[in-house]
Amino acid sequence: MRRYAVQITMGNYLPRSKAKPIEQLPNGEWVIRYAIRPTGGHDAFGEEIVTFGMSQYPTKPTLEQIRKSIQRYAMAFLDDSEILSLVANPDYSVYMVTDV
């Protein structure tokens, strides 16, 4: 089994329309966002700002890799009921993308 370095980050902020659950970056890496929640703020155009946890992969992740990343993120926030409620039963269908 090949292991990949996965970077998990917290404290990220984007307008809601740009906070896609899964996205391939121009450099070929993949970003997975989870526990997306509003911050209470808006950008200069009036769009809601959200914060989220994020994992970055060098190649397209499998659903199992995504599941493990979300579980690791949840473990970091065991005392935060708001975040735990967002990652307790995630909708994995938003991470299913097909190659075009």
N, C-alpha and C positions, 0 to 999 in steps of 0.2 A: 504494500500500500504506500503510495506516495504522499508525503506530507507537504503542505503548503503553509507559508507564513501568512497568517491572517492578522490584520491590525484591527483592533476594536477601539473605537473612540466614543467619547461622550461629550455633551455640551456643544453640539453642533446646531446651527441656526440657518434656516432658509425660508423663503416665502413658500407657502403651502403648495403652490403649483409646481415648484421645482424639487420638492422633497419626494421623489419617486421611490417606491419600495425597492426596486431593483433597477440598476442602470449600468451600462457599459461606458467607461470613460474613453476619451480619445486615444489614450495610450494602451488600450486593450484590457485594462484591469476592470474588475466589476465591483460595484458598491451596493451593499445591502443596507437598507434603513429600516429600523423597527422602533417600536414605542414612540411613534410620532404623536406629538401632543402640542396644543397651542401654548404660546408663551404669554398671551394677553396683549401682545404688541402688533403693530402693523408697519409695513414699509412705507416709503414715500408715495407709493401708488395706491395705498389703502389695502394692500393684500396682507392677510394674516400671516404672521411669522410663527413657525413651528420649531420645536427642538426635537431631537431624536438620538438614538444610539445608532452606530454605524459600524459595519465590518467591511473591509476592503480585501479583495481576493485577486491574485495574479491571473487566474483563469476563471471561467464561468463556474460558480459553485453549484453543487448538487443540493437538493432539498435537505438531505441529511446534514451537510455542512452548515446550511442556513439554520436548521433547527438547533444544532450545537452552539452556534454563535449566539442565538437568542437566549438559550439556556445559560450560557456563561454571563451574558449581560444581566439576566434576571438574578443570578447568584450575587452579583455585585450590589444589588439593590434589595436585598431581602427585607430590609426595614422600611422600605418605601412602598406603601400599599398602592399609591397611584401608578407607579411604574409597573409593579407586579401585576396589577389588573390588566395592563396593556399587553403584557407578554405571557400571561398565564395560558391563554388559549388563542395563539395567533392564527390568522387566516393565511395559511401557506399558499393559497391559490394566487395571491398577488405576486408571488415570487416565481410562478411558472411562466417562463418565456420560451418561445419557439425561435429557432434559427430561421432567418429569412434568406 
